[in-house]
């Protein structure tokens, strides 16, 4: 429309290929020429006609010429029109990536037109998303809107990526779940086996002192003890075996309270020398067949501990040192500063702990599978109880050991 108005005013336009007077219109333009003759100056009628053997888009424009009013035939430049359509589309939709293309009229034969279209689109890297047939003067032409590439490709890629990610997560979840199930099954099996071993061990440990108590009790009841000396010996053995039973039952009760969370600590600010003195008194009262040396660093900070509970921990370590060392026992209790903490160490010259036993030695019911452990009485709860009590104090317990040279158990407590 603007081009036709420009031609009426100036006689030329960039989108127009040629302009000439319509003196004798051909038969196919006769109707359009009659309608154009009735229009005012600047009016125009679009049409198409055969020029030089080709169909051309034209506009019949009423214009003022030196010879008076006349009808001009303006032939449009189709390549220039196509470029102008693309420029206008970019100006109208600056953020869109669509391309607009003028498609020439189809072939008369539908099959040839389809074949031509397939061949043309096969070599393109864009996808036609819309087609609009055009009227005069571009009758038979189609305005095609194209998107570069495949518009569905990003969506398809995203869907494939999402599907693969979900599939990977599914298999990872299955694998993790299977691994966790296997781990829990192994843990449950190990715990069940330890409990079974514990029941068998504690049954044996309880049966031994009970048998002795029964034997000495029957000796006294039947009057088979000859003289006051044998009676005194039987009573002493009865007392010893009763103490042994009491210690075993006490450990079971201590562990039960710790496991259920019913163990309440009475924390007090305590000087380390006073704590070691309390432990020494308790150790001497038990009349164990060994003594130990004490080493104490000067000016140690105080600690907040439950004195009875912490004494139980160190006494437990001393009992193990006495049980597992030979005839030439060398046991040392050392208290020293460890950074901001205080470390209480129990060192012995026993056989040491094998590397694969060190990882599990603080587990409940666990006992090393060696000849010395099988010959030594115990419930497998002593070190587990000690570890639990130390952790309730905010500390931790460590083990340094070399096979054949001895072991050092270290209780590390935060300073007050």
C-alpha positions as CSV (number, residue, x, y, z in Angstrom):
1,X,0.0,0.0,0.0
2,X,2.7,2.5,0.9
3,X,4.7,1.6,-2.2
4,X,1.6,2.3,-4.4
5,X,1.1,5.6,-2.7
6,X,4.7,6.5,-3.2
7,X,4.5,5.7,-6.9
8,X,1.4,7.9,-7.2
9,X,3.3,10.8,-5.7
10,X,6.9,10.4,-7.1
11,X,6.7,7.7,-9.8
12,X,9.2,5.4,-8.1
13,X,9.8,3.1,-5.0
14,X,12.5,0.7,-3.9
15,X,10.2,-2.2,-3.9
16,X,9.0,-1.6,-7.5
17,X,10.9,-3.1,-10.4
18,X,9.4,-1.0,-13.1
19,X,6.6,1.6,-13.7
20,X,4.8,2.2,-17.1
21,X,1.5,3.7,-18.3
22,X,-1.3,1.4,-18.8
23,X,-2.4,2.4,-22.3
24,X,-4.0,-0.8,-23.6
25,X,-4.6,-3.2,-20.7
26,X,-4.6,-7.0,-21.5
27,X,-7.8,-8.9,-21.2
28,X,-6.9,-10.3,-17.7
29,X,-6.3,-6.8,-16.4
30,X,-9.4,-5.2,-18.0
31,X,-11.5,-5.5,-14.9
32,X,-8.8,-4.3,-12.6
33,X,-8.2,-1.3,-15.0
34,X,-11.9,-0.3,-14.9
35,X,-11.9,-0.4,-11.1
36,X,-8.6,1.6,-10.9
37,X,-10.0,4.3,-13.3
38,X,-12.8,5.0,-10.7
39,X,-10.3,5.6,-7.9
40,X,-9.0,9.0,-6.7
41,X,-5.4,10.0,-7.2
42,X,-3.2,7.6,-5.2
43,X,-5.7,4.9,-5.2
44,X,-4.5,1.5,-6.4
45,X,-5.7,-2.0,-7.2
46,X,-3.4,-5.1,-6.8
47,X,-3.4,-7.8,-9.4
48,X,-1.1,-10.2,-11.2
49,X,-0.5,-10.8,-14.9
50,X,1.7,-12.6,-17.3
51,X,4.7,-10.5,-18.3
52,X,7.4,-11.9,-20.5
53,X,6.2,-15.4,-20.0
54,X,6.1,-15.2,-16.2
55,X,3.4,-14.4,-13.6
56,X,4.2,-11.0,-12.1
57,X,2.7,-9.1,-9.1
58,X,1.6,-5.6,-10.2
59,X,-0.4,-2.6,-8.8
60,X,-2.6,-0.4,-11.0
61,X,-2.1,3.1,-9.5
62,X,-4.0,6.3,-10.3
63,X,-1.5,9.1,-10.7
64,X,-1.2,12.6,-12.2
65,X,1.1,12.8,-15.2
66,X,1.9,15.7,-17.5
67,X,-0.7,14.5,-19.9
68,X,-3.4,14.4,-17.1
69,X,-4.6,11.6,-14.9
70,X,-3.5,8.1,-15.9
71,X,-3.3,4.6,-14.6
72,X,0.2,3.3,-14.1
73,X,1.3,-0.4,-14.0
74,X,3.9,-0.9,-11.2
75,X,5.7,-4.2,-11.2
76,X,6.9,-5.3,-7.8
77,X,10.5,-6.6,-7.2
78,X,9.8,-9.9,-5.4
79,X,13.4,-10.4,-3.9
80,X,13.2,-6.8,-2.5
81,X,9.7,-7.6,-1.1
82,X,11.1,-10.7,0.6
83,X,13.9,-8.7,2.2
84,X,11.5,-6.0,3.4
85,X,9.2,-8.6,4.9
86,X,12.2,-10.0,6.9
87,X,13.3,-6.5,8.0
88,X,9.8,-5.6,9.1
89,X,9.4,-8.9,11.0
90,X,12.7,-8.3,12.9
91,X,11.6,-4.7,13.8
92,X,8.2,-5.9,15.0
93,X,9.5,-9.0,16.9
94,X,13.1,-8.1,17.9
95,X,13.3,-11.0,20.4
96,X,12.0,-13.7,18.1
97,X,14.4,-15.9,16.1
98,X,11.8,-16.6,13.4
99,X,12.6,-16.1,9.7
100,X,9.9,-15.2,7.2
101,X,10.2,-16.4,3.6
102,X,8.1,-15.9,0.5
103,X,7.3,-19.3,-1.1
104,X,6.5,-19.1,-4.9
105,X,3.3,-20.6,-6.3
106,X,3.0,-24.4,-6.2
107,X,3.5,-26.6,-9.2
108,X,0.4,-27.4,-11.2
109,X,0.8,-31.1,-10.4
110,X,0.3,-31.8,-6.6
111,X,2.8,-34.7,-6.6
112,X,5.5,-32.5,-8.2
113,X,4.8,-29.8,-5.7
114,X,5.1,-32.2,-2.8
115,X,8.3,-33.6,-4.1
116,X,9.8,-30.1,-4.7
117,X,8.8,-29.2,-1.1
118,X,10.3,-32.3,0.4
119,X,13.6,-31.8,-1.5
120,X,13.7,-28.1,-0.5
121,X,13.0,-28.7,3.2
122,X,15.5,-31.6,3.3
123,X,18.4,-29.2,2.6
124,X,17.2,-26.7,5.2
125,X,18.3,-26.3,8.7
126,X,15.1,-24.6,9.8
127,X,11.6,-25.7,10.5
128,X,8.4,-24.1,9.0
129,X,6.0,-23.4,11.9
130,X,3.3,-21.5,10.0
131,X,2.2,-20.8,6.4
132,X,-0.1,-18.0,5.3
133,X,-1.4,-17.7,1.7
134,X,-1.2,-14.2,0.3
135,X,-3.7,-12.3,-1.8
136,X,-3.1,-9.8,-4.7
137,X,-0.6,-8.7,-5.8
138,X,1.1,-11.8,-4.4
139,X,-1.7,-14.2,-5.1
140,X,-0.4,-17.8,-5.2
141,X,2.6,-16.9,-2.9
142,X,2.8,-18.2,0.7
143,X,4.4,-16.4,3.6
144,X,6.2,-19.0,5.6
145,X,7.4,-18.5,9.2
146,X,10.5,-20.6,10.0
147,X,12.5,-21.3,13.2
148,X,16.2,-22.1,12.9
149,X,16.9,-25.7,13.7
150,X,14.4,-28.0,15.3
151,X,12.2,-26.2,17.8
152,X,11.4,-29.5,19.5
153,X,15.1,-30.4,19.8
154,X,15.7,-28.5,23.1
155,X,12.6,-29.9,24.7
156,X,13.4,-33.4,23.5
157,X,17.0,-33.1,24.8
158,X,15.7,-31.8,28.1
159,X,13.2,-34.6,28.4
160,X,15.9,-37.2,27.5
161,X,18.3,-35.7,30.1
162,X,15.6,-35.6,32.7
163,X,14.7,-39.2,31.9
164,X,18.3,-40.4,32.1
165,X,18.8,-38.4,35.4
166,X,15.7,-40.0,36.9
167,X,16.8,-43.4,35.7
168,X,20.3,-42.9,37.2
169,X,18.8,-41.7,40.5
170,X,16.5,-44.7,40.6
171,X,19.3,-47.2,40.1
172,X,21.5,-45.3,42.6
173,X,18.7,-45.3,45.1
174,X,18.2,-49.1,44.5
175,X,21.9,-49.6,44.9
176,X,22.2,-47.5,48.0
177,X,19.1,-49.2,49.5
178,X,20.5,-52.6,48.7
179,X,23.9,-51.7,50.2
180,X,22.3,-50.3,53.4
181,X,20.1,-53.4,53.7
182,X,23.1,-55.7,53.3
183,X,25.1,-53.6,55.9
184,X,22.2,-53.7,58.4
185,X,21.8,-57.5,57.8
186,X,25.6,-58.0,58.4
187,X,25.4,-55.7,61.5
188,X,22.4,-57.6,62.8
189,X,24.1,-60.9,62.2
190,X,27.3,-59.8,64.0
191,X,25.3,-58.4,66.9
192,X,23.3,-61.6,67.1
193,X,26.5,-63.7,67.0
194,X,28.1,-61.5,69.7
195,X,25.0,-61.8,71.9
196,X,25.1,-65.6,71.4
197,X,28.7,-65.7,72.3
198,X,28.0,-63.4,75.3
199,X,25.2,-65.6,76.6
200,X,27.5,-68.7,76.2
201,X,30.4,-66.8,77.8
202,X,28.4,-65.3,80.7
203,X,26.8,-68.7,81.4
204,X,30.2,-70.3,81.7
205,X,31.5,-67.4,83.8
206,X,28.6,-67.6,86.1
207,X,28.6,-71.4,86.3
208,X,32.3,-71.5,87.5
209,X,31.8,-69.4,90.7
210,X,28.4,-70.9,91.4
211,X,30.0,-74.4,91.2
212,X,32.7,-73.3,93.7
213,X,30.1,-71.7,96.0
214,X,28.0,-74.9,95.9
215,X,31.1,-77.0,96.6
216,X,32.3,-75.0,99.6
217,X,28.7,-74.7,100.9
218,X,28.3,-78.5,100.8
219,X,31.6,-79.0,102.5
220,X,30.6,-76.8,105.4
221,X,27.1,-78.3,105.5
222,X,28.3,-81.9,105.6
223,X,30.9,-81.1,108.2
224,X,33.7,-82.3,106.0
225,X,36.0,-79.4,106.9
226,X,38.5,-80.6,109.5
227,X,39.4,-78.0,112.0
228,X,39.0,-74.2,112.1
229,X,41.7,-73.6,109.5
230,X,39.8,-75.5,106.8
231,X,36.5,-73.8,107.8
232,X,38.2,-70.4,107.5
233,X,39.6,-71.3,104.1
234,X,36.1,-72.4,102.9
235,X,34.6,-69.2,104.1
236,X,37.3,-67.1,102.4
237,X,36.7,-68.9,99.1
238,X,33.0,-68.5,99.4
239,X,33.5,-64.7,99.9
240,X,35.9,-64.5,96.9
241,X,33.5,-66.3,94.6
242,X,30.6,-64.2,95.8
243,X,32.6,-61.0,95.0
244,X,33.3,-62.4,91.6
245,X,29.6,-63.0,91.0
246,X,28.8,-59.6,92.3
247,X,31.3,-57.9,89.8
248,X,29.8,-59.8,86.9
249,X,26.2,-58.9,87.8
250,X,27.3,-55.3,88.5
251,X,28.8,-54.9,85.0
252,X,25.6,-56.2,83.4
253,X,23.5,-53.7,85.4
254,X,25.9,-50.9,84.6
255,X,25.7,-51.6,80.9
256,X,21.9,-51.9,81.1
257,X,21.7,-48.4,82.7
258,X,24.0,-46.9,80.2
259,X,22.2,-48.4,77.2
260,X,18.8,-47.2,78.4
261,X,20.1,-43.7,79.2
262,X,19.2,-44.0,82.9
263,X,22.7,-43.5,84.1
264,X,22.9,-40.0,85.7
265,X,26.4,-38.5,86.3
266,X,27.1,-36.3,89.3
267,X,29.8,-34.0,87.8
268,X,32.1,-32.3,90.2
269,X,35.2,-30.1,89.7
270,X,38.0,-32.5,90.7
271,X,41.7,-32.1,90.9
272,X,43.5,-34.9,89.0
273,X,45.8,-35.9,92.0
274,X,42.7,-36.3,94.2
275,X,41.0,-38.5,91.5
276,X,44.1,-40.7,91.3
277,X,44.2,-41.0,95.1
278,X,40.6,-42.2,95.1
279,X,41.4,-44.7,92.4
280,X,44.4,-46.0,94.4
281,X,42.3,-46.5,97.5
282,X,39.7,-48.4,95.6
283,X,42.4,-50.5,93.9
284,X,44.1,-51.4,97.2
285,X,40.7,-52.3,98.7
286,X,40.2,-55.0,96.0
287,X,43.5,-56.6,97.0
288,X,44.5,-57.4,93.4
289,X,47.8,-59.4,92.9
290,X,49.8,-56.5,91.5
291,X,50.8,-53.0,92.2
292,X,51.3,-50.0,89.8
293,X,53.4,-46.9,89.5
294,X,51.9,-43.4,89.3
295,X,53.4,-40.6,87.2
296,X,51.8,-37.1,87.5
297,X,52.7,-34.0,85.5
298,X,52.8,-30.8,87.6
299,X,50.1,-28.1,87.5
300,X,47.5,-30.2,85.7
301,X,44.1,-28.4,85.3
302,X,41.1,-29.7,87.1
303,X,38.4,-31.8,85.4
304,X,34.6,-32.0,85.7
305,X,33.9,-35.7,86.4
306,X,31.7,-38.1,88.3
307,X,34.4,-39.4,90.6
308,X,32.9,-42.8,91.2
309,X,32.2,-43.3,87.4
310,X,35.6,-42.2,86.4
311,X,37.2,-44.3,89.1
312,X,35.3,-47.3,87.7
313,X,36.7,-46.6,84.2
314,X,40.4,-46.5,85.4
315,X,39.9,-49.5,87.7
316,X,38.5,-51.4,84.7
317,X,41.6,-50.6,82.7
318,X,43.8,-51.7,85.7
319,X,41.9,-54.9,86.1
320,X,42.6,-55.7,82.4
321,X,46.2,-54.8,82.8
322,X,46.5,-57.2,85.8
323,X,44.6,-60.0,84.0
324,X,46.4,-59.9,80.7
325,X,50.1,-59.4,81.9
326,X,52.3,-62.3,82.9
327,X,54.2,-62.9,86.1
328,X,56.6,-59.9,85.6
329,X,53.9,-57.2,85.7
330,X,54.8,-53.6,85.0
331,X,51.8,-51.4,85.2
332,X,51.9,-47.6,85.2
333,X,49.2,-45.0,85.6
334,X,50.2,-41.6,84.1
335,X,48.4,-38.3,84.1
336,X,49.5,-35.6,81.7
337,X,48.3,-32.5,79.8
338,X,47.2,-33.2,76.2
339,X,46.7,-29.8,74.6
340,X,43.6,-28.3,76.3
341,X,42.7,-31.7,77.7
342,X,43.9,-34.0,80.4
343,X,45.0,-37.6,79.5
344,X,45.0,-40.4,82.1
345,X,47.0,-43.4,80.7
346,X,47.1,-47.0,81.9
347,X,50.2,-48.7,80.5
348,X,51.2,-52.4,80.8
349,X,53.7,-54.9,79.5
350,X,51.2,-57.5,78.4
351,X,51.0,-59.3,75.1
352,X,49.4,-56.3,73.3
353,X,46.4,-56.2,71.1
354,X,46.4,-57.5,67.5
355,X,45.6,-54.9,64.8
356,X,42.4,-56.5,63.7
357,X,41.2,-56.6,67.3
358,X,41.9,-52.9,68.0
359,X,39.0,-51.8,65.8
360,X,36.4,-53.8,67.8
361,X,37.9,-54.0,71.2
362,X,35.5,-51.3,72.6
363,X,32.4,-53.0,71.1
364,X,30.0,-54.6,73.6
365,X,30.3,-58.4,74.1
366,X,33.5,-58.5,72.0
367,X,36.4,-60.5,73.2
368,X,39.6,-61.2,71.3
369,X,39.7,-64.7,69.8
370,X,42.9,-66.0,71.3
371,X,44.0,-68.5,73.9
372,X,44.7,-65.9,76.6
373,X,41.3,-64.3,76.2
374,X,39.5,-67.7,76.4
375,X,41.4,-68.6,79.5
376,X,40.7,-65.3,81.2
377,X,37.3,-64.6,82.8
378,X,35.2,-61.7,81.5
379,X,31.9,-60.6,80.1
380,X,33.2,-58.5,77.1
381,X,31.5,-55.4,78.6
382,X,34.2,-53.8,80.6
383,X,35.8,-51.7,77.8
384,X,32.4,-50.9,76.3
385,X,31.2,-49.5,79.6
386,X,34.4,-47.5,80.0
387,X,34.0,-46.0,76.5
388,X,30.4,-45.1,77.2
389,X,31.2,-43.4,80.5
390,X,34.1,-41.4,79.0
391,X,31.9,-40.2,76.1
392,X,29.2,-39.1,78.6
393,X,32.0,-36.9,80.1
394,X,32.6,-35.3,76.7
395,X,35.9,-37.2,76.3
396,X,37.2,-40.2,74.4
397,X,39.3,-43.3,75.0
398,X,42.2,-44.4,72.8
399,X,44.4,-47.5,72.5
400,X,48.1,-47.7,71.5
401,X,49.5,-51.2,71.4
402,X,52.3,-53.3,69.9
403,X,52.0,-57.0,69.9
404,X,54.5,-58.5,72.3
405,X,55.4,-55.2,73.9
406,X,52.2,-54.1,75.8
407,X,49.3,-51.7,75.5
408,X,48.5,-48.1,76.6
409,X,44.8,-47.2,77.2
410,X,44.4,-43.4,77.2
411,X,41.3,-41.6,78.7
412,X,41.2,-38.0,77.3
413,X,39.0,-35.6,79.3
414,X,38.3,-31.9,78.7
415,X,39.8,-29.6,81.3
416,X,37.3,-27.7,83.5
